[in-house]
Amino acid sequence: MPTTKTAEKEMRLAQKRKDRNKSTRSETKTKVVKAGAAISSGDIDKAKSAVITAISSIDKEVEKGSMHRNSAARRKSRLMKKLNLAASSGIK
């Protein structure tokens, strides 16, 4: 438990940041999963729009500071790699 007023305040602020980051992370994870499902379903047009939405959400997380930029780059790269593989293999 915090022993000073500033430690108590920092604990409250940390909790607020945690709650805010949790909701954005959850939203981003949902969008990434939907993009992966769209890619595996075979509908390339739907998959492209889902991937764009997921990448946008990942970029917003980086701007807010709740995700590291290298982690975001890795996730975006993996998504695009899956999309390009699906598009080039001719899945329709």
C-alpha positions in Angstrom: 0.0 0.0 0.0 1.2 3.5 -0.7 2.4 5.5 2.2 2.4 9.0 0.8 -0.2 11.2 -0.8 1.7 11.3 -4.1 2.1 7.5 -4.1 -1.7 7.2 -3.6 -2.3 9.6 -6.5 0.1 7.8 -8.8 -1.7 4.5 -7.9 -5.1 6.1 -8.9 -3.6 7.4 -12.1 -2.0 4.1 -13.0 -5.4 2.4 -12.5 -7.0 4.9 -14.9 -4.3 4.3 -17.5 -4.6 0.6 -17.1 -8.4 0.6 -17.6 -8.1 2.9 -20.7 -5.3 0.8 -22.2 -7.2 -2.4 -21.6 -10.2 -1.3 -23.6 -8.1 -0.2 -26.6 -6.0 -3.4 -26.5 -9.1 -5.5 -26.4 -10.6 -3.6 -29.3 -7.4 -4.0 -31.3 -7.2 -7.7 -30.6 -10.8 -8.1 -31.8 -10.0 -6.3 -35.0 -6.9 -8.4 -35.6 -8.8 -11.6 -35.1 -11.6 -10.5 -37.4 -9.0 -9.7 -40.1 -7.4 -13.1 -39.7 -10.8 -14.7 -40.0 -11.6 -12.7 -43.1 -8.3 -13.7 -44.7 -8.9 -17.4 -44.0 -12.4 -17.2 -45.3 -11.1 -16.4 -48.7 -12.9 -13.1 -49.5 -9.9 -11.0 -50.4 -11.9 -7.7 -50.7 -13.4 -8.1 -47.3 -10.0 -9.2 -45.9 -8.3 -6.1 -47.3 -10.7 -3.8 -45.5 -10.5 -5.7 -42.3 -6.7 -5.6 -42.4 -6.7 -1.9 -43.0 -9.0 -1.4 -40.0 -6.8 -3.6 -37.8 -3.6 -1.8 -38.9 -5.2 1.6 -38.2 -6.2 0.4 -34.7 -2.7 -0.8 -34.1 -1.2 2.5 -35.2 -3.6 4.4 -32.8 -2.4 2.2 -29.9 1.2 3.1 -30.7 0.3 6.8 -30.7 -1.4 6.5 -27.3 1.6 4.6 -26.0 -0.2 1.4 -25.0 1.8 -0.7 -27.5 5.5 -0.6 -28.4 6.2 0.5 -31.9 8.3 -2.6 -32.7 5.6 -4.9 -31.5 3.1 -3.0 -33.7 5.4 -3.3 -36.7 5.7 -7.0 -36.2 1.9 -7.5 -35.9 1.2 -5.4 -39.0 3.9 -7.2 -40.9 2.4 -10.6 -40.0 -1.1 -9.5 -41.0 0.1 -8.2 -44.4 2.1 -11.3 -45.0 -1.0 -13.5 -44.5 -3.1 -11.2 -46.7 -0.5 -11.2 -49.5 -0.1 -15.0 -49.3 -3.8 -15.5 -49.5 -4.1 -13.0 -52.4 -1.3 -14.5 -54.4 -2.4 -18.1 -53.9 -5.6 -17.3 -55.6 -8.0 -18.1 -52.8 -11.4 -16.8 -53.9 
